[in-house]
């Protein structure tokens, strides 16, 4: 079920082929701002194709792997297999002091995504979906690997990505926790 939910998150350009833009928000969130203003702020003003916030706490995949295992978010051996593959294919630790880092964080907060349905954005989300389908549904683990590999394989046509601070996401959405109804069925 978790992987099925990734289809609309990553493949909105296939579900809505006539749409030029999409905004993904997790089911527990609600927008508090006009969607056109969101597209203007995160895409048009920054000349970006894809916008996602960095994680509020973690920025390195190494830390995200440990946290996923600590919280038993997924089978540990599946996480280890995915992580070993990414490391063997060149994924390095995130270095926040590196001025040449292609991203401000290697771990996104994937509950809010703004995107233009451009060829590169569509390619990126298809590749990211493939990683989620191949390994674990924990999309934070595959984000940096997918982005860096896409950049490496397409140096003449980079994805214009806007990775913004999580406080900006929080300013535009309201979190509603899922209610658990404890009353017995009628």
N, C-alpha and C positions, 0 to 999 in steps of 0.2 A: 504493500500500500504506500509506503514512504516513497519508493521510487516512482510509482505512478503519479504521485503529486508533483514530481519534478517536471513532468511533461508541460503543463501550462507555465511553469516558472521559467523554463529554458527555451521552450519551442513555441512561444507565442506567435512568432512570425509564420509558423506553419498552421497554427490554429486560426489565425486571423490574417490571411495573406494580403488583404487589401489595406491593412493598417500600416501607417508609417511609423507609429510610436506605440510603446506600451509601458505601463507601470505595473510592477509586481509588488504586492504587499502580502505578507503572510495573513492567514485567516484570522489571526488574533488581533490584527491591527485595523485601524480605520484612518483614512486620510482626513486631515483637518485643513487642507489647502487646496485651492483650485488646481486640477491636474495640468492645465495649460501653463500656469505659473511654475509648477514643478519642472516641466519639460524645458521651459525658458531658462530657469535658473541653473539646472544641472547639465543640460545639453547645449542649448543654443548659445548662451553667454560664454561657455567654456569651449565651444566648438568641439564637443565630444559626441561620441556615438553610444557610449555606454557609461552609466554612472551607478556606483555602489558604494556604500559606506564601509570604512574599515571597522574592524571589530573593536568594541569598546574597551577590551581588556588585553587581548592577545594579538600579536603581530607576526609571530613566527610559526610556521607549520609544525616545527618540533614541539612547541608549547601546546599547540592545538591537538596534536596527536596524544600527548600525555593527558590533557584534560578530557578528551573523548574516552580514553581508557579508564581514567580515574572515575568518571561518571557512568561507566558502562554504557556509553551511547551506541556502541556497535560491537560486534564480535572482535576481540583483541587480535586474533590471528589474521583476520581480514584487514584490519587497520595496519598491522605490521607488514603484510604483503604489499599493500598499496604504497605505504611509506618507503619500503625498501626499493620498490620499483622506481618511484620518483627520484630517490637519492641516486640510484644507479644510472638514471637518465639525466643527471646533472643538476637536480634541485639542490640549492645551497641554502644555508641558514640565512634568515633575514638579518641584515645589519642596518640598524636605524641611523648609524652615523655615516653610512656610505652616501656621499652626495650624488653618485651615479646610479643609485638604485632605481630601477624602472617603476617601482611602486612605493607608495608611502607605508604600505603594510602588505604582508603576504596572506593575511587572514581577513576575509570580509565579514560583515554582518549582513548575511544574505536575505534578510527579511524585507528588504526594500530595494528594488532595482528599477532604474529608469533607462530606457533604451530606444534608440532609433533603429528601425528595421533596415539597416544597411547591409551590404554583403559581408563586411568584416564583423559586424556585431552578430549577424546571423551565424556566420562560421564559428565565431567564438562560443556562442551558446550551444551550438550543435556539438562542438568538440568537448565542451564542459559537460554536457549531458552524457556524452559517450563515456567519460571518465566516471561519472556517478553510476552509470549503468554497469560498467565493467568492474568497478571495485565497490566502495561503500556509498551509501546515500548521504554521507556527511560531506556536503558540497564545499565546506570551508577547507577541507583537506586537499581538494583538487583544483581550487581556484588559481593559485599562483602558478602551479605546474602548467596548467592549460594556457594561461595568459603568456607566461615566459616562453613556452614552446611555440605558440602562435607567432610571437614577436621574432623568435629566432628563425622560424621557417619562412617568414614573410617580411624581411627587413625593408623592402621597398614600399610596403603598404601596411604600416602599423595600425592597430586598433587604437582609436583615440578614446582612451579610458579616463574617466574622472572618478578618482577614489577620494571621497570626501570624509570629513570627520563625522563620527556617529552622532554627535550632538545635533548636527543638522538634520539627520533622519528623525531624531526624537522630537525636534521642533515641528515637524510636518505630519506626524502620526500620533495616534493615541492608542495605547495598548489596552486591550480588553482580554482579561484572562478567561479561558474557557470555563464555563460553569459546570460543576458536577452536581447533578440533581440527585440528592440522597433520598428523596421520597420514593416509596414503593410504587410500581406501576399500578394504574387503576384497573 
